[in-house]
């Protein structure tokens, strides 16, 4: 997922202004800054007039505050920082009450809402399953009884089954606020493997990045930059307007899930929206002819084998969209289409797209975005859906 046209990241990763000319007659400047955060690159783009020292300094100050927001949220949601809210929750005894920050409270509340909306396919309680397959980040020096030296050796099925069962307790987390403080009650559920007892552990990194995008986007708007965008890694972007085009729309391209990092399979013009993408192509390994990626099927406790290789959602909040795209990957073809056609998706005007690899190895595009509102950039990807008279997506491809 990338804002490809009209964008260039500063090589020095510092605030930089460049004079640009859009499709219209007015010249403008773009201030760009990149940050390393949460194992990903975050980039802010501000279009405007930066002709005075005061204007340039204001853009620098805005970027500095964004950097502080990123640092604060990483310290809250990281699974590698031992005193983060997430690590403290994971280390707490089953059944105990854990004091948490307001941001942790907000993200956990939203994660539980998205668990319900997606029928449990978004489940932040799969940390141990993710870690079991060597995809989770841990504090330095931490080892686990189930560690393996090579990804060529798959996990013991006893652990797969136990951690799958444990993840189901995610929905039992209780949250409450009292006297200006926030608390999470950890479920009492545990599982035991080889004499070691495990209680629920969570990983909020995906939805927390989206939450960060939402907070930063609001900050940018309040700072007086209506022509802007903010991206976090390859998965989550908030775009407002841009001075690069007369329409104010950004040209957004979606990464080819079977190409290189510079290949794209689809594009749309968009503004005033959040966009999130999930896929099996960034964090994975192969054993035999099977790809094992970081997205866990909560029904099996193992990496997804649904045939869906990438999913994107446009126009919810970035946090919600992060959860939805992860869930769609795990739902499979029929479940994903049913979800796209749900009243929840229709009421919110969400635009959802996914690519399904069928039994013949074809890559089929399924979407509720009307034909003509998106552009396919690679003929390998075949449109395989239509929208009927009731506004429902109908699959037209072969399984």
C-alpha positions as CSV (number, residue, x, y, z in Angstrom):
1,X,0.0,0.0,0.0
2,X,1.6,3.2,-1.1
3,X,1.0,6.8,-2.0
4,X,3.0,6.4,-5.1
5,X,2.4,9.4,-7.3
6,X,3.8,12.8,-6.4
7,X,5.6,11.5,-3.2
8,X,9.2,11.1,-2.4
9,X,10.7,10.3,1.0
10,X,13.5,12.5,2.1
11,X,16.7,10.4,1.9
12,X,18.0,12.0,5.1
13,X,14.7,11.2,6.9
14,X,14.4,14.7,8.2
15,X,12.0,17.6,7.6
16,X,12.6,18.8,4.1
17,X,10.7,21.3,1.9
18,X,10.6,21.0,-1.9
19,X,8.9,23.3,-4.4
20,X,6.4,21.3,-6.4
21,X,3.9,22.0,-9.1
22,X,0.6,20.1,-9.1
23,X,-1.8,19.4,-12.0
24,X,-3.2,22.9,-11.5
25,X,-1.4,26.2,-12.0
26,X,-0.4,26.9,-8.4
27,X,3.1,25.9,-7.1
28,X,3.3,24.6,-3.6
29,X,5.8,23.0,-1.2
30,X,5.8,19.6,0.4
31,X,7.3,19.0,3.8
32,X,8.2,15.3,4.4
33,X,9.5,13.6,7.4
34,X,10.1,9.9,8.2
35,X,10.4,8.1,11.5
36,X,11.4,4.6,12.5
37,X,8.8,3.2,15.0
38,X,7.4,-0.1,16.0
39,X,9.7,-1.9,13.5
40,X,8.3,0.1,10.6
41,X,8.8,3.4,8.9
42,X,6.2,6.2,9.4
43,X,6.0,9.1,7.0
44,X,4.2,12.4,7.2
45,X,3.6,14.6,4.1
46,X,2.4,18.2,4.5
47,X,1.5,20.3,1.4
48,X,1.3,24.0,1.8
49,X,3.2,27.3,1.6
50,X,6.4,27.2,3.5
51,X,8.0,30.5,2.3
52,X,8.7,32.0,5.7
53,X,10.9,30.9,8.5
54,X,7.8,30.8,10.8
55,X,5.9,28.5,8.4
56,X,8.9,26.2,8.0
57,X,9.5,26.1,11.8
58,X,5.8,25.3,12.4
59,X,6.1,22.3,10.1
60,X,9.2,21.2,11.9
61,X,7.5,21.5,15.3
62,X,4.5,19.6,14.0
63,X,6.8,16.8,12.8
64,X,8.5,16.7,16.2
65,X,5.3,16.3,18.0
66,X,4.3,13.5,15.7
67,X,7.6,11.8,16.6
68,X,6.8,12.2,20.3
69,X,3.3,10.6,19.7
70,X,5.0,7.6,18.0
71,X,7.4,7.1,20.8
72,X,4.7,7.3,23.4
73,X,2.5,4.8,21.7
74,X,5.4,2.4,21.0
75,X,6.2,2.5,24.8
76,X,2.6,1.6,25.5
77,X,1.9,-1.2,22.9
78,X,5.2,-2.8,22.3
79,X,5.7,-6.5,23.0
80,X,9.5,-5.9,23.4
81,X,9.5,-3.1,26.0
82,X,9.1,-4.9,29.4
83,X,7.3,-2.1,31.1
84,X,4.9,-1.4,28.3
85,X,1.2,-1.7,29.0
86,X,1.0,-4.8,26.8
87,X,3.9,-6.6,28.4
88,X,2.7,-5.8,31.9
89,X,-0.7,-7.3,31.0
90,X,0.8,-10.4,29.4
91,X,3.0,-10.9,32.5
92,X,0.2,-10.5,35.0
93,X,-1.3,-13.5,36.8
94,X,-4.6,-14.9,35.5
95,X,-7.6,-13.2,37.0
96,X,-5.6,-10.2,38.2
97,X,-6.5,-6.5,37.6
98,X,-3.9,-4.5,35.7
99,X,-3.7,-0.7,35.7
100,X,-3.5,0.6,32.1
101,X,-3.2,3.9,30.3
102,X,-6.2,5.6,28.6
103,X,-4.7,4.8,25.2
104,X,-4.4,1.1,26.1
105,X,-8.0,1.2,27.4
106,X,-9.2,2.8,24.1
107,X,-7.4,0.3,21.9
108,X,-8.4,-2.8,23.9
109,X,-12.0,-1.5,23.9
110,X,-11.9,-1.2,20.1
111,X,-10.2,-4.6,19.7
112,X,-13.0,-6.2,21.7
113,X,-15.6,-4.4,19.5
114,X,-13.9,-5.6,16.3
115,X,-13.7,-9.1,17.7
116,X,-17.5,-9.0,18.0
117,X,-18.0,-7.3,14.6
118,X,-15.9,-9.9,12.8
119,X,-17.2,-12.9,14.6
120,X,-13.9,-13.5,16.3
121,X,-11.8,-13.5,13.2
122,X,-10.0,-10.4,14.5
123,X,-8.5,-11.7,17.8
124,X,-5.7,-9.9,19.5
125,X,-5.3,-12.9,21.9
126,X,-3.3,-15.0,19.5
127,X,0.1,-13.7,20.7
128,X,1.3,-17.2,21.7
129,X,0.2,-18.6,18.4
130,X,2.1,-15.9,16.5
131,X,5.1,-16.5,18.7
132,X,4.9,-20.2,18.3
133,X,5.4,-19.8,14.5
134,X,8.3,-17.3,15.1
135,X,6.6,-14.1,14.1
136,X,6.2,-12.3,17.4
137,X,8.6,-9.8,18.8
138,X,9.9,-10.4,22.4
139,X,12.0,-8.6,24.9
140,X,15.7,-9.3,24.4
141,X,17.0,-12.5,25.9
142,X,13.6,-14.1,26.5
143,X,13.3,-17.8,25.5
144,X,10.3,-20.1,25.6
145,X,10.0,-23.9,26.0
146,X,8.6,-24.3,22.5
147,X,11.4,-22.4,20.7
148,X,12.8,-24.0,17.6
149,X,16.1,-23.4,15.9
150,X,14.8,-23.6,12.3
151,X,11.5,-22.6,10.6
152,X,11.9,-25.8,8.7
153,X,10.7,-27.6,11.9
154,X,7.0,-26.9,12.5
155,X,5.6,-26.4,16.0
156,X,4.4,-29.3,18.1
157,X,0.7,-29.7,17.6
158,X,0.2,-29.8,21.3
159,X,1.2,-26.2,21.5
160,X,-0.8,-25.3,18.5
161,X,-4.0,-26.7,20.0
162,X,-3.3,-25.3,23.5
163,X,-2.6,-21.8,22.3
164,X,-5.6,-21.8,20.0
165,X,-7.8,-22.7,22.9
166,X,-6.2,-20.0,25.1
167,X,-6.8,-17.3,22.5
168,X,-10.6,-17.8,22.8
169,X,-10.4,-16.2,26.3
170,X,-9.6,-12.8,24.7
171,X,-13.3,-11.9,24.6
172,X,-13.4,-12.4,28.4
173,X,-11.1,-9.4,29.1
174,X,-13.0,-6.9,31.3
175,X,-12.3,-3.2,31.1
176,X,-13.4,-0.4,33.5
177,X,-12.5,3.2,34.4
178,X,-12.6,4.5,37.9
179,X,-11.5,7.8,39.4
180,X,-9.8,8.9,36.2
181,X,-7.8,5.6,36.0
182,X,-8.2,2.7,33.7
183,X,-8.1,-1.1,34.4
184,X,-8.1,-4.4,32.6
185,X,-9.1,-7.6,34.3
186,X,-7.2,-10.6,32.8
187,X,-9.2,-13.8,32.2
188,X,-8.6,-16.7,34.6
189,X,-8.3,-19.2,31.7
190,X,-5.0,-21.0,31.4
191,X,-3.6,-23.9,29.5
192,X,-0.8,-26.3,30.4
193,X,1.8,-28.0,28.2
194,X,4.6,-30.1,29.6
195,X,4.0,-28.7,33.1
196,X,4.2,-25.1,32.0
197,X,1.1,-23.0,32.6
198,X,0.2,-20.2,30.1
199,X,-2.3,-17.4,30.6
200,X,-3.7,-15.1,27.9
201,X,-1.2,-12.9,26.1
202,X,-2.2,-10.2,23.6
203,X,-0.5,-8.5,20.7
204,X,-2.1,-5.2,19.7
205,X,0.6,-4.0,17.3
206,X,-1.6,-4.2,14.2
207,X,-4.6,-2.3,15.6
208,X,-2.4,0.0,17.7
209,X,-0.6,1.2,14.5
210,X,-4.0,2.1,13.0
211,X,-5.0,3.9,16.3
212,X,-1.7,5.8,16.1
213,X,-2.6,6.8,12.5
214,X,-6.0,8.1,13.7
215,X,-4.4,10.1,16.5
216,X,-1.7,11.6,14.3
217,X,-4.2,12.4,11.5
218,X,-6.3,14.3,14.0
219,X,-3.3,16.2,15.3
220,X,-2.2,17.2,11.8
221,X,-5.7,18.4,11.1
222,X,-5.8,20.4,14.3
223,X,-2.4,21.9,13.5
224,X,-3.8,23.4,10.4
225,X,-2.6,21.2,7.5
226,X,-5.7,20.1,5.5
227,X,-3.5,19.0,2.6
228,X,-1.6,16.1,4.2
229,X,-1.2,12.4,4.7
230,X,0.4,10.1,7.2
231,X,1.4,6.5,6.6
232,X,2.6,3.9,9.1
233,X,4.6,1.0,7.5
234,X,3.1,-0.6,4.4
235,X,-0.3,-1.3,6.1
236,X,-2.0,1.9,7.3
237,X,-2.5,5.3,5.8
238,X,-4.7,8.4,6.4
239,X,-5.0,10.8,3.5
240,X,-6.7,14.2,3.6
241,X,-6.4,16.4,0.5
242,X,-3.4,17.3,-1.6
243,X,-2.3,20.3,-3.6
244,X,-0.8,17.9,-6.2
245,X,-4.1,17.5,-8.1
246,X,-7.0,19.8,-8.9
247,X,-9.4,17.3,-7.3
248,X,-7.3,17.1,-4.1
249,X,-7.2,13.3,-4.5
250,X,-4.1,11.2,-3.8
251,X,-3.2,8.5,-6.3
252,X,-2.9,5.4,-4.1
253,X,-1.3,2.2,-5.3
254,X,-1.6,-1.3,-3.7
255,X,1.4,-3.5,-3.5
256,X,1.4,-6.6,-5.7
257,X,1.2,-9.5,-3.2
258,X,3.3,-11.7,-5.5
259,X,5.6,-9.1,-6.9
260,X,8.5,-7.1,-5.6
261,X,8.3,-4.1,-3.2
262,X,8.1,-1.9,-6.2
263,X,5.3,-3.7,-8.0
264,X,1.6,-2.7,-7.6
265,X,-1.6,-4.5,-8.8
266,X,-4.3,-1.9,-8.2
267,X,-4.7,1.9,-7.8
268,X,-7.5,4.3,-6.8
269,X,-7.8,8.1,-6.4
270,X,-8.8,9.0,-2.8
271,X,-9.0,11.7,-0.3
272,X,-10.3,12.3,3.3
273,X,-10.1,8.6,4.1
274,X,-8.2,5.9,6.0
275,X,-6.9,2.9,4.2
276,X,-5.4,-0.3,5.6
277,X,-4.0,-3.4,4.0
278,X,-3.1,-6.9,5.2
279,X,-1.2,-9.6,3.3
280,X,0.7,-12.8,3.5
281,X,3.7,-11.4,1.6
282,X,5.7,-9.3,4.1
283,X,6.3,-11.6,7.1
284,X,6.4,-15.3,6.1
285,X,8.5,-18.4,5.4
286,X,7.9,-21.5,3.4
287,X,8.1,-25.1,4.4
288,X,7.7,-27.4,1.4
289,X,5.1,-25.9,-0.9
290,X,3.2,-24.1,1.9
291,X,3.6,-20.4,2.9
292,X,3.4,-19.7,6.7
293,X,2.6,-16.0,7.4
294,X,2.1,-14.0,10.5
295,X,-1.7,-13.9,10.2
296,X,-3.2,-16.5,12.5
297,X,-6.5,-18.3,11.8
298,X,-8.2,-18.1,15.3
299,X,-10.1,-21.3,14.5
300,X,-7.0,-23.4,14.0
301,X,-4.2,-21.5,15.8
302,X,-2.1,-21.8,12.7
303,X,-1.2,-19.4,9.9
304,X,-4.1,-18.8,7.5
305,X,-4.7,-21.2,4.6
306,X,-7.8,-19.5,3.2
307,X,-6.5,-18.6,-0.2
308,X,-6.9,-14.9,0.5
309,X,-3.4,-13.3,-0.1
310,X,-4.2,-9.6,0.5
311,X,-7.1,-7.5,1.8
312,X,-7.7,-3.8,1.9
313,X,-10.3,-1.6,3.6
314,X,-11.1,2.1,2.9
315,X,-13.0,4.7,4.9
316,X,-13.4,3.4,8.4
317,X,-10.9,4.6,11.0
318,X,-7.4,3.3,10.5
319,X,-7.6,1.2,13.7
320,X,-10.9,-0.4,12.6
321,X,-9.6,-1.0,9.1
322,X,-6.5,-2.7,10.4
323,X,-8.6,-5.2,12.4
324,X,-11.0,-5.7,9.4
325,X,-8.4,-6.5,6.9
326,X,-6.7,-9.0,9.2
327,X,-10.1,-10.6,9.8
328,X,-11.0,-10.8,6.1
329,X,-7.7,-12.7,5.5
330,X,-8.8,-15.3,8.0
331,X,-12.5,-15.5,7.0
332,X,-11.9,-17.3,3.6
333,X,-13.8,-16.6,0.4
334,X,-17.4,-17.3,1.5
335,X,-17.0,-15.7,4.9
336,X,-15.3,-12.6,3.5
337,X,-18.0,-12.1,0.9
338,X,-20.7,-12.5,3.6
339,X,-18.9,-9.9,5.8
340,X,-18.6,-7.4,2.9
341,X,-22.3,-7.8,2.3
342,X,-23.2,-7.3,5.9
343,X,-25.3,-4.4,7.1
344,X,-22.4,-3.2,9.2
345,X,-20.2,-2.7,6.2
346,X,-23.0,-1.1,4.1
347,X,-24.0,1.3,6.9
348,X,-20.5,2.6,7.3
349,X,-19.9,2.8,3.5
350,X,-16.7,0.7,3.8
351,X,-15.0,-0.2,0.6
352,X,-13.3,-3.6,0.9
353,X,-11.1,-5.5,-1.6
354,X,-9.4,-8.8,-1.4
355,X,-7.4,-11.1,-3.7
356,X,-8.2,-14.8,-3.7
357,X,-6.0,-17.5,-5.1
358,X,-8.2,-20.3,-6.5
359,X,-7.4,-24.0,-6.9
360,X,-6.1,-23.3,-10.4
361,X,-3.6,-20.8,-9.1
362,X,-5.4,-17.8,-10.5
363,X,-5.5,-14.5,-8.6
364,X,-9.1,-13.3,-8.4
365,X,-10.1,-9.8,-7.3
366,X,-13.2,-9.5,-5.2
367,X,-14.5,-6.0,-4.3
368,X,-17.5,-3.8,-3.5
369,X,-15.8,-0.9,-5.2
370,X,-17.8,-0.2,-8.4
371,X,-16.1,-0.8,-11.7
372,X,-14.5,2.3,-13.0
373,X,-13.5,3.6,-9.6
374,X,-10.3,1.5,-9.4
375,X,-7.6,0.7,-11.9
376,X,-6.0,-2.7,-12.3
377,X,-2.2,-2.4,-12.9
378,X,-1.4,-6.0,-13.5
379,X,-3.3,-8.4,-15.8
380,X,-2.5,-11.3,-13.6
381,X,-5.2,-10.1,-11.3
382,X,-8.7,-11.0,-12.7
383,X,-11.9,-9.2,-11.6
384,X,-14.1,-11.9,-10.2
385,X,-17.1,-10.2,-8.7
386,X,-20.0,-8.0,-9.5
387,X,-22.4,-5.9,-7.5
388,X,-26.1,-6.9,-7.9
389,X,-29.3,-4.8,-7.7
390,X,-29.3,-5.0,-3.9
391,X,-25.8,-3.7,-3.6
392,X,-24.3,-7.1,-2.7
393,X,-21.1,-8.5,-4.0
394,X,-21.5,-11.7,-6.1
395,X,-18.6,-13.9,-6.7
396,X,-18.2,-14.7,-10.5
397,X,-14.9,-16.6,-10.5
398,X,-14.1,-20.3,-10.0
399,X,-12.9,-21.8,-6.8
